[in-house]
C-alpha cells in the first residue's frame, strides 16, 4: 500500500507550529530556504498562510529575518538594472493616518542636494491610511511601471518611487495578504529591510518598538554598512518631534544607540492633509514649535547621520536646519 509522500515545505510549518515545547526557531539557512520556496511558488497557499501566521505568533528572530532577506535579495538582484547608483534607501510601507507624510519633504530635499533617493512601498493594505504612491499619483508624479522608467526617473530627478510589484511581484502578493489574514506578517518586516537597489545607506522605520531590535539585528547579520532604525511616525521613516526617540544605527557591523528626548510637547494628530505639504514648503518662515517643520528637520538629521556613519542625530541637526532654510520654495516637491 502506497502512502502519500510528505510535501517538502511541511518541515518548516511543523518546526514552527508543533507546540510551545517542541517548536523551535529556524536557522538563517532554513529561513532562507523556506522563503525561497514561498517566493518561487514551491509552497501551497495553505502552507504559506500557516507558515506566516505561525511565525507571527512565535515572532521572528533576527536570524530568521536575515534568512528571509537573503532569499528575497537573491531573487530581486537579477531584476534590477545595474547599476542604479542609489545613495539612500527609503522604505515607506506603512502609510500615514495621524499626520501628513512630512518625511517625503526630507527625502525630496536630500535629492535636491545631490543625493539619489529611492523610495519603495507596497500595496495599500490598511484602510484609512494614505500611502506614498497614492499621494504621488494625486500630485501627478509618475510612479514607474517598468524598471527602465525607474532608472529614468532617478537620472532625471534624483528621486523615484519603486512599487514593490515592480521588483518583487511575489512579495507584493504576500504583503497584500494583510487584509485576508487580518494580521501583519513577517513580510511587513521583510520589505522594510530589502534595500532592493543595494544603496550604501538605508533608513528603516518600525511601528512597534519591540521590532526595532529585530530590524537592527538582521541588518547587522546581513553586514549592512550604514543602516539606521527608528520608530517612525505611523511606521514610516519620519521623526517624531513630540516623542522620545530611540535611534539604533549599524555602521560596518557595529551597533550604536542614542535616545533623543522630545523637542515639542505632545501634539494632537491633525490627520493627513496633502495640501499641507506645499503650504509648509512655501512658508517664508516657520515657527520653531511647528510640528511639520520639526518632523522634516529631525528626519533630515537622521538621514545625514546615517550617511556619515554617526550615532547621534542631534549632532547633525544644525546641518539639517541649514538644508531646510536653503530649500527652493518655488520648486514644489513631487510636482511634474
Secondary structure as GFF3:
##gff-version 3
##sequence-region A 1 336
A	DSSP	alpha_helix	10	17	.	.	.	ID=ss1
A	DSSP	alpha_helix	28	39	.	.	.	ID=ss2
A	DSSP	alpha_helix	45	58	.	.	.	ID=ss3
A	DSSP	alpha_helix	62	77	.	.	.	ID=ss4
A	DSSP	beta_strand	88	91	.	.	.	ID=ss5
A	DSSP	alpha_helix	103	112	.	.	.	ID=ss6
A	DSSP	beta_strand	117	121	.	.	.	ID=ss7
A	DSSP	alpha_helix	132	138	.	.	.	ID=ss8
A	DSSP	alpha_helix	147	157	.	.	.	ID=ss9
A	DSSP	beta_strand	159	163	.	.	.	ID=ss10
A	DSSP	alpha_helix	164	167	.	.	.	ID=ss11
A	DSSP	alpha_helix	169	175	.	.	.	ID=ss12
A	DSSP	alpha_helix	178	181	.	.	.	ID=ss13
A	DSSP	alpha_helix	186	192	.	.	.	ID=ss14
A	DSSP	beta_strand	201	206	.	.	.	ID=ss15
A	DSSP	alpha_helix	211	221	.	.	.	ID=ss16
A	DSSP	beta_strand	226	231	.	.	.	ID=ss17
A	DSSP	three_ten_helix	233	235	.	.	.	ID=ss18
A	DSSP	beta_strand	245	251	.	.	.	ID=ss19
A	DSSP	beta_strand	254	260	.	.	.	ID=ss20
A	DSSP	alpha_helix	275	282	.	.	.	ID=ss21
A	DSSP	alpha_helix	291	308	.	.	.	ID=ss22
A	DSSP	three_ten_helix	313	316	.	.	.	ID=ss23
A	DSSP	alpha_helix	317	325	.	.	.	ID=ss24
###
